[in-house]
Structure formats: structure tokens, C-alpha cells
Amino acid sequence: FPPAVFPLSCVVQNYSWGKVGLESEVAKLVASGDPLVQIQPDQPYAELWMGTHPRGDALIRDNRIPQKTLGQWIVDNPACLGAKVKDAFQGHLPFLFKVLSVNTALSVQAHPNKELAAKLHAQFPEHYPDANHKPEMAIALTPFEGMCGFRPVEEIVSFLQNVPELRALIGEVAAEQLERSGSDDPRGVSAALRVCFTRLMKSEKKFFVDQLNMLVKRISQEAAEGKDTSGSNGELLLRLHSQYPGDIGCFTIYFLNLVRLEPGEAMFLGANEPHAYLHGDCVEIMACSDNTVRAGLTPKFIDVLTLCEMLNYTPAPSSSKILPAVQSQLDPHVYLYDPPVPDFTIMRIEIPASIKLYLVSAMDSASILLVIQGTAVGTSTAAASEMSLHRGSVLFVSANESISLHLSSPDGMRLFRACCLL
């Protein structure tokens, strides 16, 4: 039999928003995963892609396997996905697993649902490369900040009353409509919110740049005088403006929740949910798609009309965006992050130092295993030989295969396992 469990060498994306050199968790994982890799101290290391995406298909690190990449191997061995996954996702690995190291904000964006993705891809294939939806989930590795979903209306109204520059962009009529919309009429609230956000995003470039400059000047002065600028979300505004001066995305902080995750906490981003990662390191998993509708904090293609049409305008507190990890009933060392979509699930495996032998159990799905901390020797009847595992190691595990970990680290092990639980 060909080996069905094997190590991977994964692709790094050097996007400009990434953390630089060894400040980046991506760079640290890559450097410890492969000691031959030279980390460039002035280069951004933004994303590590673990999967079969054509722009970053993982290389197989096992010379007994004729296929060079994971994508080729799965095409030739589709049963490795597991029977249910293979049928449900037409012989493709349904997820892309990543590590992100964010230094400056990513664009304000949302991902389409399947219906809209198919339409956008048919009309504008150069901007929307596939017909799939792209829900995502991020789990913090270091303290992580992002914006996600519309704030409760009372918070937005408070900003409309404290930030005259914002009110000027939206206009008095739309602002009053939101102020009058009552909590007893959620459809009225969503409609008013849609009008306000669309007016902001479609405002005339020269007008919003003038208003933004006035706002930045006013907050800078207030901050210099030692005044509290939190009523205008001053600290975040100045930070984003320094990263993307004159960008309409700076105003989205008055509409979107600021979500702060501690290590191990997760947020789930469903279709049509506006979001922007701001700072920190995380593991991320998503449906295998590249469809992103952007509207600010970016030099890339911007599609404001599509974004404003598609968004989910349901206000909710930031706490509602945090997805709790649930300890597994079957194995107390496993914590499950199981979002409300079938495409992916992540398990966090925490093995204490007292345990010297641990079984990574078989499941009816292919999975990708990432070592964050600790060292072990891995053995499997499906592997060609013993595998040395340490921080940064990435393994592909075929469906229905298990791995025995012989631990050798004094402080236990932490791993993340990405899979598809149908």
C-alpha cells in the first residue's frame, strides 16, 4: 500500500499586511518546521496555506510517494477523503487550513453565499475565481483583534451623535431614520442600517477624504490634550488612518463590532458577514474558495455595490460572534470548534506532560494536523516510517487512519486538526 499518512511542506504567502520576519507566527512555525528555511528579517510572512488550493498546493515530503503535491495525490486516491466527504464534495478536500499573522488591517470584506458566488463568478470571473461560498473560522494563537458584523444599533446611534463627520457623510435623513427605528421592528432596523451603510460606502471621494481629515485632526488634538476619545473610537481610528490614509474603510469602525479574542477563542464568519482582521496571529479554516467582496482598507479591486447589496444587516453584540470550544465527550484532551456549516471543523488537541503515549484517533474524514507546541515521534500503520513531529510540523492523515504519538517534550503538546465532520 502507498503511505496514507505523510508530512507536508506548505506554501507561505508574503502579503504586505503580514507580520515581518520572526515577529510572525507563520515565520516561526515555518522556521521550526524546516530548519533549512531562511527567514528574511524584512519580509512579511502573512499566511501559511495547508491544503490543495491551486495557488498554494502543499508539497508531499515523502520520496516514496510519486505524486509531488497533496492535490495530485487526492485526485489519484480520492478514497482517502472518506466516503461521505468524497461524495459530498465531488472528490475534493472541502477546506483550506491556514495560519495568519496580521500586522496591519486586512480589507473590509464579506464572502458570498453559494447562490451569489455562482452569479458573481459567471459575470466577473476575473474578480470572482470560483462558484463556491466561503464561510471561515479563526482561532486566536496570540491576542487577536478583528471587526465582525454590525454593532447593536444603540452603539451606532451613539457614534452618529458623537462623530459629526460621520453624520455628515450619511446625511441627516438616513441618520434620523436609524435613530427612530425601534427594536420591536427588526426589519425596519435592518433597512435603516442598510441605507446608512450604503450612503457611507458610496459617498463622494473628495467629500469623505475631507471629513476623514477633519475627524483625524480633531481626535489627534483631543488625544494630545489628554481627553477621552472613546466616544469617537479614537484610538482605532488613528491606527487605521495611519495604515490606510484617506480610506473609506476607516469609517466602518463606527458600524462594525470590534471583537477581541484571547488565545484559544474563535470567531465564525458566515456568508455575507462584514469583517476585517486587524491584528494578531490565528489559525483559520475556510471553505475552499477565493471569493472575496471588498470595500475598503485595501488597494485591491473594490466592489462597493455588490458588498452593500449582499451584507447581513442584522445588528448583534460582539460577544455573539465568539464560537466556544466544546470539550469532546470521547476524549477530554480534544476541544471541538464546530461551526454551523458542514465544510469544516477544527479540533484543538491539548496533551499534558504527564501523558507519554497518545492516540490521534481515526475518523471518517481526511484531516490535516498542525503541531503548535511540543515534540513527539509519530507512528502509523499507514505511514512509510516513523515521523519526527515538532513545532511547525504539518501532517496529512487519510480517513480511517490513526497515529500514535510518543511524546518527548517536558511541557506536553498542542495540535490543531482540521477535518470535515458530516
Phi, psi and chi 1 to 4 in degrees:
 res  aa     phi    psi   chi1   chi2   chi3   chi4
   1 PHE       -  141.9  -77.3  115.4      -      -
   2 PRO   -70.9  150.3   24.8  -31.1      -      -
   3 PRO   -57.0  139.2  -19.1   28.4      -      -
   4 ALA  -114.1    0.5      -      -      -      -
   5 VAL  -129.9  123.0  173.3      -      -      -
   6 PHE  -156.3  154.9   43.7   80.3      -      -
   7 PRO   -76.4  151.8   17.3  -18.8      -      -
   8 LEU  -119.6  150.8  -61.8  174.2      -      -
   9 SER  -113.0  120.8 -176.4      -      -      -
  10 CYS  -106.9  158.3  -61.4      -      -      -
  11 VAL   -87.6  134.4  174.0      -      -      -
  12 VAL   -98.8  138.1  170.3      -      -      -
  13 GLN  -108.3  127.7  -52.6  -72.1    0.4      -
  14 ASN   -99.7   48.2  -56.2   98.3      -      -
  15 TYR   -62.5  149.9  -53.1  136.6      -      -
  16 SER   -64.5  -22.7   58.9      -      -      -
  17 TRP   -79.6   -4.1   49.3 -101.7      -      -
  18 GLY   -74.0  159.3      -      -      -      -
  19 LYS   -67.9  151.6  -70.6 -171.1 -178.7  179.9
  20 VAL   -98.9  139.7  170.9      -      -      -
  21 GLY    54.3 -142.4      -      -      -      -
  22 LEU   -79.4    7.2  -75.1  169.6      -      -
  23 GLU   -75.1  -17.6  -73.3  179.7   11.6      -
  24 SER   -86.7  130.3  161.0      -      -      -
  25 GLU   -61.5  -35.7 -167.0   69.0   17.8      -
  26 VAL   -58.5  -49.6  168.0      -      -      -
  27 ALA   -62.4  -41.7      -      -      -      -
  28 LYS   -62.7  -42.7  -71.8 -177.8 -156.2  167.5
  29 LEU   -65.5  -43.1  -72.4  166.6      -      -
  30 VAL   -63.6  -42.7  167.6      -      -      -
  31 ALA   -65.8  -40.6      -      -      -      -
  32 SER   -80.3  -24.8   44.2      -      -      -
  33 GLY   -71.6  -32.7      -      -      -      -
  34 ASP  -141.9   98.9 -177.3   -6.3      -      -
  35 PRO   -61.4  -15.8    3.2   -6.3      -      -
  36 LEU   -79.7  -13.1  -61.3  175.2      -      -
  37 VAL   -75.2  133.4  170.0      -      -      -
  38 GLN   -96.6  120.4  -70.0  -85.8  -62.4      -
  39 ILE   -87.9  124.1  -61.0  -61.9      -      -
  40 GLN   -81.8  122.7  -53.7  -60.4  -38.3      -
  41 PRO   -64.8  -19.9   17.6  -27.8      -      -
  42 ASP  -110.6   10.9   48.4   -1.5      -      -
  43 GLN   -99.2  136.2  166.6  104.8  -55.1      -
  44 PRO   -76.8  135.7   23.1  -25.7      -      -
  45 TYR  -115.1   94.9  -70.4   79.6      -      -
  46 ALA   -91.8  -47.6      -      -      -      -
  47 GLU  -138.8  144.0  -59.8 -165.9    0.1      -
  48 LEU  -113.0  123.0 -178.8   67.4      -      -
  49 TRP  -103.5  121.0  -74.6   20.0      -      -
  50 MET  -115.2   97.4  -60.7  168.5  -79.4      -
  51 GLY   168.2 -155.3      -      -      -      -
  52 THR  -119.7   16.4   57.8      -      -      -
  53 HIS   -60.1  136.1 -167.2  -74.5      -      -
  54 PRO   -57.1  -26.2    3.6  -13.5      -      -
  55 ARG   -86.8    3.6  -66.4 -142.8  -34.0  -99.2
  56 GLY  -168.5   54.9      -      -      -      -
  57 ASP   -73.5  125.9 -163.8   -1.6      -      -
  58 ALA   -66.9  142.2      -      -      -      -
  59 LEU   -86.4  143.3  -63.7  171.7      -      -
  60 ILE   -87.6  126.7  -65.1  174.0      -      -
  61 ARG  -100.6   65.3  -68.9  173.5   69.9  167.9
  62 ASP  -157.0  108.1 -174.7  -34.0      -      -
  63 ASN   -74.6   -4.3   49.5   22.9      -      -
  64 ARG   -82.1   -7.5  -78.7  153.0  -68.3 -148.1
  65 ILE  -100.5  121.9  -63.8  175.9      -      -
  66 PRO   -67.5  -32.4   19.8  -29.6      -      -
  67 GLN   -70.3  142.4  -66.6   85.8   -8.2      -
  68 LYS   -83.7  -36.5  -69.8  -79.8  173.2  -77.1
  69 THR  -121.3  160.7   71.4      -      -      -
  70 LEU   -61.7  -40.3 -178.8   59.0      -      -
  71 GLY   -58.9  -44.7      -      -      -      -
  72 GLN   -64.6  -40.5  -68.2  167.6  -16.1      -
  73 TRP   -63.6  -42.0 -166.2   84.7      -      -
  74 ILE   -67.5  -38.1  -70.0  175.4      -      -
  75 VAL   -57.6  -41.2  166.8      -      -      -
  76 ASP   -81.8  -21.1  -65.8  -17.4      -      -
  77 ASN  -131.8   59.1  -58.6  -84.4      -      -
  78 PRO   -62.6  -21.6   20.2  -29.9      -      -
  79 ALA   -63.3  -20.5      -      -      -      -
  80 CYS   -62.6  -18.9   74.4      -      -      -
  81 LEU   -72.7  -21.8  -66.8  169.3      -      -
  82 GLY    98.6  143.5      -      -      -      -
  83 ALA   -58.1  -47.9      -      -      -      -
  84 LYS   -66.5  -44.8  -74.3 -173.4 -159.6  157.5
  85 VAL   -64.8  -43.5  174.9      -      -      -
  86 LYS   -57.7  -44.5  178.7 -176.9  138.4 -153.3
  87 ASP   -71.7  -43.9  -69.9  -11.7      -      -
  88 ALA   -67.5  -32.1      -      -      -      -
  89 PHE  -119.0   28.7  -64.5   97.4      -      -
  90 GLN    49.8   43.1  -66.7   82.1   44.9      -
  91 GLY    76.2   14.7      -      -      -      -
  92 HIS  -112.6  149.1  -65.2  -74.1      -      -
  93 LEU   -66.4  122.6 -172.1   70.0      -      -
  94 PRO   -80.1   -4.8   24.6  -30.9      -      -
  95 PHE  -133.8  159.8   56.2   80.6      -      -
  96 LEU  -119.1  125.6  176.8   57.8      -      -
  97 PHE  -103.7  138.0 -170.8   29.2      -      -
  98 LYS  -141.2  161.1  -65.2 -178.4  177.6 -175.0
  99 VAL  -116.4  135.4  179.8      -      -      -
 100 LEU  -119.0  138.9  -90.6   64.1      -      -
 101 SER  -124.9  105.5  -70.8      -      -      -
 102 VAL  -102.4  121.0 -178.2      -      -      -
 103 ASN  -102.9  -48.4 -175.7   42.5      -      -
 104 THR  -117.9  159.1   56.8      -      -      -
 105 ALA   -57.5  143.0      -      -      -      -
 106 LEU   -84.9  163.2  -82.3   68.2      -      -
 107 SER   -62.3  151.6   52.8      -      -      -
 108 VAL   -68.3  122.6  178.8      -      -      -
 109 GLN  -151.7  168.6   54.8 -176.9 -116.6      -
 110 ALA  -148.5  159.3      -      -      -      -
 111 HIS  -114.5  138.4  -55.8  -65.7      -      -
 112 PRO   -73.6  157.9   25.0  -32.2      -      -
 113 ASN   -77.4  176.5   58.8   21.2      -      -
 114 LYS   -60.2  -41.5  -76.6 -162.3  163.6  148.9
 115 GLU   -62.3  -49.4 -163.9 -178.8    0.9      -
 116 LEU   -68.3  -37.4  178.2   60.4      -      -
 117 ALA   -59.6  -43.0      -      -      -      -
 118 ALA   -62.6  -40.6      -      -      -      -
 119 LYS   -67.8  -47.8 -160.5  173.6  104.0 -175.9
 120 LEU   -62.5  -40.4  -69.9  172.6      -      -
 121 HIS   -65.1  -39.0  175.4   60.2      -      -
 122 ALA   -67.0  -38.0      -      -      -      -
 123 GLN   -82.5  -42.9  -71.6  176.1  -41.8      -
 124 PHE  -132.1   65.6  -48.1  107.2      -      -
 125 PRO   -60.7  -23.5   16.7  -27.2      -      -
 126 GLU   -70.5  -26.8   68.2  -77.9   13.2      -
 127 HIS  -100.9  -25.9  -64.5  -53.9      -      -
 128 TYR  -125.1   91.7  -59.9  107.1      -      -
 129 PRO   -74.3  -10.2   19.9  -27.2      -      -
 130 ASP  -148.9  176.0   54.5   79.0      -      -
 131 ALA  -107.5   20.7      -      -      -      -
 132 ASN  -101.9  158.6 -161.2   11.3      -      -
 133 HIS   -80.5  170.4   69.5  161.5      -      -
 134 LYS  -144.4   62.7 -169.6 -178.0  166.8 -176.7
 135 PRO   -63.9  152.7   23.9  -29.9      -      -
 136 GLU  -141.6  159.6  -12.1 -178.0  -90.9      -
 137 MET  -139.0  136.1  175.9  171.3   64.6      -
 138 ALA  -119.5  135.5      -      -      -      -
 139 ILE  -120.1  123.6  -54.4  171.5      -      -
 140 ALA   -68.4  135.5      -      -      -      -
 141 LEU   -99.3  -33.3  -68.4  171.2      -      -
 142 THR  -128.8  168.3   58.9      -      -      -
 143 PRO   -51.5  128.3  -29.3   37.2      -      -
 144 PHE  -128.6  136.3 -168.5   81.4      -      -
 145 GLU  -122.1  137.9  -83.6 -175.3  -44.3      -
 146 GLY  -153.6  163.8      -      -      -      -
 147 MET  -103.5  141.6  -65.8 -169.7  -67.0      -
 148 CYS  -157.6  121.8  174.9      -      -      -
 149 GLY    72.3  161.2      -      -      -      -
 150 PHE   -76.8  137.8  -76.4   97.8      -      -
 151 ARG   -64.2  160.6  -67.3  171.7  175.7  -89.1
 152 PRO   -54.9  143.4  -25.4   33.9      -      -
 153 VAL   -56.8  -37.8  172.2      -      -      -
 154 GLU   -63.0  -31.0   52.3  -83.8   16.1      -
 155 GLU   -69.0  -42.8  -66.7  179.8   20.5      -
 156 ILE   -64.8  -42.8  -59.8  172.2      -      -
 157 VAL   -61.4  -40.3  164.8      -      -      -
 158 SER   -60.9  -41.0  160.9      -      -      -
 159 PHE   -66.4  -39.5  -73.1  130.8      -      -
 160 LEU   -59.9  -30.3  -77.9  171.4      -      -
 161 GLN   -86.6  -23.8  -70.0  163.8   -3.3      -
 162 ASN   -98.5  -13.9  -76.9  -46.1      -      -
 163 VAL  -123.7   86.7 -174.7      -      -      -
 164 PRO   -58.8  -29.5   13.2  -24.9      -      -
 165 GLU   -66.0  -36.5  -61.0   84.8   -6.7      -
 166 LEU   -67.2  -44.7  173.7   68.4      -      -
 167 ARG   -62.2  -37.0 -161.2  176.8 -175.1   98.8
 168 ALA   -62.9  -38.8      -      -      -      -
 169 LEU   -69.1  -36.0  -74.7  177.7      -      -
 170 ILE   -83.6  -31.1  -78.3  160.3      -      -
 171 GLY    93.1  148.6      -      -      -      -
 172 GLU   -63.1  -40.7 -155.8   50.6   43.7      -
 173 VAL   -62.3  -49.6  176.8      -      -      -
 174 ALA   -66.7  -40.0      -      -      -      -
 175 ALA   -62.2  -45.0      -      -      -      -
 176 GLU   -65.9  -35.8  -75.8  176.6   11.0      -
 177 GLN   -61.2  -41.2 -172.0 -175.0  -28.0      -
 178 LEU   -68.9  -40.2 -171.9   66.6      -      -
 179 GLU   -62.5  -33.2  -74.2  164.8  -19.5      -
 180 ARG   -85.2  -19.1  -76.3 -162.4  -51.7  -91.7
 181 SER   -66.1  130.8   65.2      -      -      -
 182 GLY   -97.7  154.3      -      -      -      -
 183 SER   -67.7  -13.4   49.6      -      -      -
 184 ASP   -80.2   -6.1   51.7  -15.9      -      -
 185 ASP  -129.6   79.1  174.6   19.3      -      -
 186 PRO   -59.9  -32.0    9.5  -20.1      -      -
 187 ARG   -70.0  -36.0  -79.0  177.1   42.0 -163.6
 188 GLY   -64.6  -40.6      -      -      -      -
 189 VAL   -61.8  -48.4  168.0      -      -      -
 190 SER   -61.3  -40.5  -66.7      -      -      -
 191 ALA   -63.8  -43.9      -      -      -      -
 192 ALA   -65.4  -38.9      -      -      -      -
 193 LEU   -65.4  -41.6 -164.8   48.2      -      -
 194 ARG   -59.6  -44.0  173.0 -170.0  -69.8  -96.7
 195 VAL   -62.8  -47.0  171.1      -      -      -
 196 CYS   -61.1  -49.0  -74.3      -      -      -
 197 PHE   -67.0  -40.2 -169.3   72.8      -      -
 198 THR   -65.5  -39.7  -54.5      -      -      -
 199 ARG   -62.5  -41.5  -69.7 -150.9   36.1  129.5
 200 LEU   -60.8  -52.8  169.0   69.0      -      -
 201 MET   -68.5  -24.0  -62.1  -49.8  -72.9      -
 202 LYS  -100.9   10.6  -73.6  170.4   73.3  175.1
 203 SER   -69.1  152.5   51.0      -      -      -
 204 GLU   -60.0  132.4 -154.8   50.6   57.8      -
 205 LYS   -51.4  -51.5  171.0  102.7 -173.9  178.3
 206 LYS   -61.9  -40.1  178.9  172.2  177.5  -11.0
 207 PHE   -64.5  -46.9 -174.3   44.2      -      -
 208 PHE   -71.7  -31.8   83.4   65.9      -      -
 209 VAL   -63.8  -42.3  169.9      -      -      -
 210 ASP   -60.4  -47.7  -74.2  -12.7      -      -
 211 GLN   -63.0  -41.3  -66.5  -63.6  -31.8      -
 212 LEU   -63.6  -43.1 -178.5   55.7      -      -
 213 ASN   -62.9  -40.7  -71.7  -20.3      -      -
 214 MET   -61.7  -44.0  -82.0  160.1   55.7      -
 215 LEU   -63.6  -46.2  174.8   58.7      -      -
 216 VAL   -62.6  -41.6  166.7      -      -      -
 217 LYS   -63.1  -45.3 -172.3  176.4  170.9 -175.0
 218 ARG   -63.3  -45.9  177.4  170.3   67.8   79.4
 219 ILE   -68.7  -38.4  -72.4  179.0      -      -
 220 SER   -59.9  -42.5  -55.7      -      -      -
 221 GLN   -64.5  -47.1  -81.2  170.6  -14.8      -
 222 GLU   -59.7  -42.7  -72.6  176.5   10.8      -
 223 ALA   -64.3  -40.4      -      -      -      -
 224 ALA   -64.6  -30.4      -      -      -      -
 225 GLU   -84.8    3.5  -68.1  162.5   12.9      -
 226 GLY    78.3   15.2      -      -      -      -
 227 LYS   -79.6  158.5  -70.0 -176.0 -174.9  158.5
 228 ASP   -80.4  119.4  174.1   21.0      -      -
 229 THR  -104.2   13.1   61.4      -      -      -
 230 SER   -65.3  -27.5   59.4      -      -      -
 231 GLY   -63.3  -19.3      -      -      -      -
 232 SER  -111.8   13.8  -51.9      -      -      -
 233 ASN    51.6   44.6 -150.9  -13.6      -      -
 234 GLY   -62.6  -44.1      -      -      -      -
 235 GLU   -60.7  -46.9 -171.5  -92.6  -30.1      -
 236 LEU   -68.5  -38.1 -176.0   55.5      -      -
 237 LEU   -59.7  -48.1  179.0   86.3      -      -
 238 LEU   -64.8  -36.8  -66.2 -178.3      -      -
 239 ARG   -65.3  -48.0  175.8  153.3   52.9  117.1
 240 LEU   -67.9  -36.9  -71.1 -176.6      -      -
 241 HIS   -65.9  -33.8 -176.1  -98.3      -      -
 242 SER   -68.9  -29.3   71.5      -      -      -
 243 GLN   -82.5  -38.9  -66.0  174.1   12.4      -
 244 TYR  -134.3   72.2  -62.4   95.1      -      -
 245 PRO   -60.6  139.2   13.6  -22.5      -      -
 246 GLY    70.7   20.3      -      -      -      -
 247 ASP  -101.6  133.4 -169.4  -59.1      -      -
 248 ILE   -58.3  -26.9 -169.6   69.1      -      -
 249 GLY   -58.3  -24.5      -      -      -      -
 250 CYS   -58.7  -31.1  -65.7      -      -      -
 251 PHE   -79.0  -14.9  -80.0  105.6      -      -
 252 THR   -67.3  -15.9   58.5      -      -      -
 253 ILE   -63.6  -18.5   63.6  173.2      -      -
 254 TYR   -85.4  -10.8  -60.5  117.3      -      -
 255 PHE  -109.1  -31.5  -76.9   92.1      -      -
 256 LEU  -102.0  146.9  -55.0 -178.3      -      -
 257 ASN   -65.0  140.7  -76.9  -59.0      -      -
 258 LEU   -92.7  119.5 -179.7   60.7      -      -
 259 VAL  -111.3  126.9 -179.7      -      -      -
 260 ARG  -113.1  123.4  -71.8 -164.4  167.5   95.2
 261 LEU  -109.2  135.7  -59.0  178.5      -      -
 262 GLU   -86.8  158.9  -71.5  -54.8  -47.8      -
 263 PRO   -51.4  132.0  -30.9   36.5      -      -
 264 GLY    94.7  -17.1      -      -      -      -
 265 GLU   -85.3  152.6  -71.8 -171.7  -42.5      -
 266 ALA  -129.5  152.4      -      -      -      -
 267 MET  -127.0  142.1   65.6  175.8  155.3      -
 268 PHE  -108.2  133.7  172.1   69.3      -      -
 269 LEU  -117.2  104.2  -55.1  164.4      -      -
 270 GLY   -77.1  176.8      -      -      -      -
 271 ALA   -58.1  144.4      -      -      -      -
 272 ASN    67.5   13.7  -56.7  -25.1      -      -
 273 GLU   -91.9  118.7 -171.4   85.8  -84.2      -
 274 PRO   -69.7  138.4   25.5  -31.3      -      -
 275 HIS  -159.0  161.4   61.5  -82.7      -      -
 276 ALA  -156.7  123.4      -      -      -      -
 277 TYR   -74.7  141.6  -65.5  155.3      -      -
 278 LEU  -111.3  -45.9  -61.3  176.0      -      -
 279 HIS  -166.6  143.4 -167.4  -93.4      -      -
 280 GLY   122.0 -178.8      -      -      -      -
 281 ASP  -118.5  141.5  -53.4   88.4      -      -
 282 CYS  -150.6  160.7   67.4      -      -      -
 283 VAL   -94.2  146.2  -67.2      -      -      -
 284 GLU  -136.3  146.4 -172.3 -173.7   49.3      -
 285 ILE  -135.9  145.5 -170.8  164.3      -      -
 286 MET  -150.3  161.5   58.8 -169.8   58.4      -
 287 ALA   -63.2  149.8      -      -      -      -
 288 CYS   -75.0   89.5 -152.5      -      -      -
 289 SER  -153.7  160.3  162.0      -      -      -
 290 ASP  -121.1   16.5 -114.6   -7.0      -      -
 291 ASN   -80.9  116.9  -74.8  -34.7      -      -
 292 THR  -137.0  126.5  -60.6      -      -      -
 293 VAL  -102.6  118.5 -174.7      -      -      -
 294 ARG  -110.2  154.1  -64.5 -175.2  179.2   81.7
 295 ALA  -145.2    8.6      -      -      -      -
 296 GLY   167.2  170.2      -      -      -      -
 297 LEU    56.3   41.4  -58.1 -179.9      -      -
 298 THR  -160.0  147.5  177.8      -      -      -
 299 PRO   -87.0   -3.6   26.9  -28.6      -      -
 300 LYS   -78.8  178.5  -65.3 -176.2 -177.8  170.6
 301 PHE   -55.5  128.3  172.9   72.8      -      -
 302 ILE  -113.7  134.3  -81.6 -177.7      -      -
 303 ASP  -130.2   75.4 -169.1  -13.6      -      -
 304 VAL   -65.3  -40.8  170.6      -      -      -
 305 LEU   -60.7  -50.6  -85.3  175.1      -      -
 306 THR   -59.5  -44.3  -58.8      -      -      -
 307 LEU   -60.3  -50.0 -172.2   88.1      -      -
 308 CYS   -64.5  -31.3  -68.4      -      -      -
 309 GLU   -70.1  -40.5  -79.3  -64.5  -55.0      -
 310 MET   -87.1  -19.3   70.5 -171.9  -91.8      -
 311 LEU   -62.4  152.1  -70.1 -177.9      -      -
 312 ASN   -87.2  107.8  165.2   16.9      -      -
 313 TYR   -94.3   43.1  -72.4   99.0      -      -
 314 THR  -100.4  114.0  -50.4      -      -      -
 315 PRO   -72.1  145.7   14.0  -13.5      -      -
 316 ALA  -161.2  150.1      -      -      -      -
 317 PRO   -67.5  156.3   21.0  -28.9      -      -
 318 SER   -60.7  -30.4   60.6      -      -      -
 319 SER   -61.1  -25.9   56.0      -      -      -
 320 SER   -73.7  -11.6   67.4      -      -      -
 321 LYS   -87.8  -11.4  -53.2  -61.7  168.1 -170.1
 322 ILE   -87.4  125.5  -63.8 -179.6      -      -
 323 LEU   -99.0  118.6 -180.0   87.9      -      -
 324 PRO   -74.9  149.6   24.1  -27.4      -      -
 325 ALA   -85.4  139.2      -      -      -      -
 326 VAL  -113.1  125.8  178.5      -      -      -
 327 GLN   -65.6  133.7 -165.2  168.7   19.3      -
 328 SER   -66.7  140.5  161.1      -      -      -
 329 GLN   -69.1  -29.3  -60.0  -77.7  -62.7      -
 330 LEU   -87.7  -28.1  -56.3  170.3      -      -
 331 ASP  -147.4  110.7  178.2  -14.2      -      -
 332 PRO   -64.8  -11.5   22.3  -31.8      -      -
 333 HIS   -87.3   -4.8  -56.1  111.6      -      -
 334 VAL  -107.5  130.0  171.4      -      -      -
 335 TYR  -115.8  126.4  -63.5   84.0      -      -
 336 LEU   -98.8  132.3  -82.5  170.7      -      -
 337 TYR  -110.9  100.8  -59.5   85.3      -      -
 338 ASP  -118.1   96.1 -164.6   13.3      -      -
 339 PRO   -77.6  169.7   29.6  -33.0      -      -
 340 PRO   -80.5   36.0   27.8  -32.7      -      -
 341 VAL  -133.1  152.2  -68.6      -      -      -
 342 PRO   -79.3  -14.5   27.4  -32.9      -      -
 343 ASP   -67.7  -27.9  -50.2   56.2      -      -
 344 PHE  -160.0  156.6   52.3   76.4      -      -
 345 THR  -144.6  149.4  -63.1      -      -      -
 346 ILE  -120.7  139.8  -74.8 -175.4      -      -
 347 MET  -112.0  133.6  -60.0  172.8  176.9      -
 348 ARG  -101.2  123.4 -174.2  177.2   91.8 -120.7
 349 ILE  -109.1  119.0  -54.0  174.9      -      -
 350 GLU  -113.9  107.1  -59.7  -87.0   -2.5      -
 351 ILE  -105.3  116.6  -48.1  170.2      -      -
 352 PRO   -70.8  161.4   24.5  -30.4      -      -
 353 ALA   -62.3  -23.9      -      -      -      -
 354 SER   -70.2  -16.5   56.0      -      -      -
 355 ILE   -98.0  126.7  -69.0 -174.5      -      -
 356 LYS  -104.5  -18.1  -67.4  -59.1  169.7 -144.7
 357 LEU  -133.9  124.5 -179.9   60.6      -      -
 358 TYR  -133.2  138.1  178.0   82.3      -      -
 359 LEU  -101.9  117.7 -174.4   72.0      -      -
 360 VAL   -80.7  109.6  177.6      -      -      -
 361 SER   -74.2  156.3   55.3      -      -      -
 362 ALA   -73.3  149.2      -      -      -      -
 363 MET  -145.0  165.5   59.6  169.6   73.6      -
 364 ASP   -85.6   45.7 -172.6   25.5      -      -
 365 SER  -159.0  143.5  158.6      -      -      -
 366 ALA   -62.8  150.3      -      -      -      -
 367 SER  -144.0  161.3   62.4      -      -      -
 368 ILE  -121.8  129.5  -68.2  177.9      -      -
 369 LEU  -111.7  128.0 -158.8   61.1      -      -
 370 LEU  -119.7  126.8  166.3   67.5      -      -
 371 VAL   -91.0  122.0 -179.3      -      -      -
 372 ILE   -96.6  -33.3  -65.3  -68.2      -      -
 373 GLN  -153.7  143.6  174.7 -164.4  -41.7      -
 374 GLY    98.9  167.7      -      -      -      -
 375 THR  -133.5  150.2   52.4      -      -      -
 376 ALA  -161.9  162.3      -      -      -      -
 377 VAL  -103.6  127.7  171.6      -      -      -
 378 GLY  -102.5  133.3      -      -      -      -
 379 THR  -125.8  146.4   56.2      -      -      -
 380 SER  -154.2  142.1  169.5      -      -      -
 381 THR   -61.8  -20.8   51.6      -      -      -
 382 ALA   -94.9    0.1      -      -      -      -
 383 ALA  -100.4  151.0      -      -      -      -
 384 ALA   -68.0  -34.3      -      -      -      -
 385 SER  -158.2 -179.0   57.3      -      -      -
 386 GLU   -61.3  146.1  -70.5 -170.8  -16.5      -
 387 MET  -119.0  126.9  -64.5  165.0  -69.0      -
 388 SER   -85.4  120.8  143.9      -      -      -
 389 LEU  -113.3  134.7  -61.4 -179.0      -      -
 390 HIS  -153.0  177.5   42.7  -95.9      -      -
 391 ARG   -48.8  128.0  178.7  165.8  158.2   73.8
 392 GLY    94.4  -10.6      -      -      -      -
 393 SER   -68.0  141.9  -63.1      -      -      -
 394 VAL  -128.2  128.3 -178.4      -      -      -
 395 LEU  -121.1  141.4  -76.7 -171.1      -      -
 396 PHE   -95.8  132.2  177.6   78.1      -      -
 397 VAL  -123.3  115.8 -175.3      -      -      -
 398 SER   -66.9  159.1  -66.9      -      -      -
 399 ALA   -56.4  145.4      -      -      -      -
 400 ASN    65.4   20.9  -51.4  -49.4      -      -
 401 GLU  -115.8  143.9  -58.1  -66.4   -5.2      -
 402 SER  -118.4  164.6   59.8      -      -      -
 403 ILE  -133.0  133.3  -56.9  173.9      -      -
 404 SER   -93.6  127.0  -62.5      -      -      -
 405 LEU  -103.6  121.6  -62.9 -179.2      -      -
 406 HIS  -100.2  100.9  -53.6 -100.0      -      -
 407 LEU   -77.1  142.0  -82.5   75.4      -      -
 408 SER  -131.5   12.0   53.9      -      -      -
 409 SER  -105.5  142.4   44.0      -      -      -
 410 PRO   -68.3  -18.4   22.8  -32.3      -      -
 411 ASP  -113.6   27.0   46.2   -0.5      -      -
 412 GLY    73.3 -163.9      -      -      -      -
 413 MET  -139.2  148.4  -89.0 -170.1  107.9      -
 414 ARG  -128.1  126.9  172.9  179.1  -59.4  137.4
 415 LEU  -132.5  154.9  -49.8  101.3      -      -
 416 PHE  -117.0  137.8  -76.6   97.4      -      -
 417 ARG  -124.8  119.2 -175.6 -179.0 -167.4 -180.0
 418 ALA   -98.5  133.6      -      -      -      -
 419 CYS  -154.7 -175.0   60.0      -      -      -
 420 CYS  -131.9  109.1  177.1      -      -      -
 421 LEU  -100.0   95.7  -61.6  179.0      -      -
 422 LEU   -88.8      -  -68.3  177.6      -      -
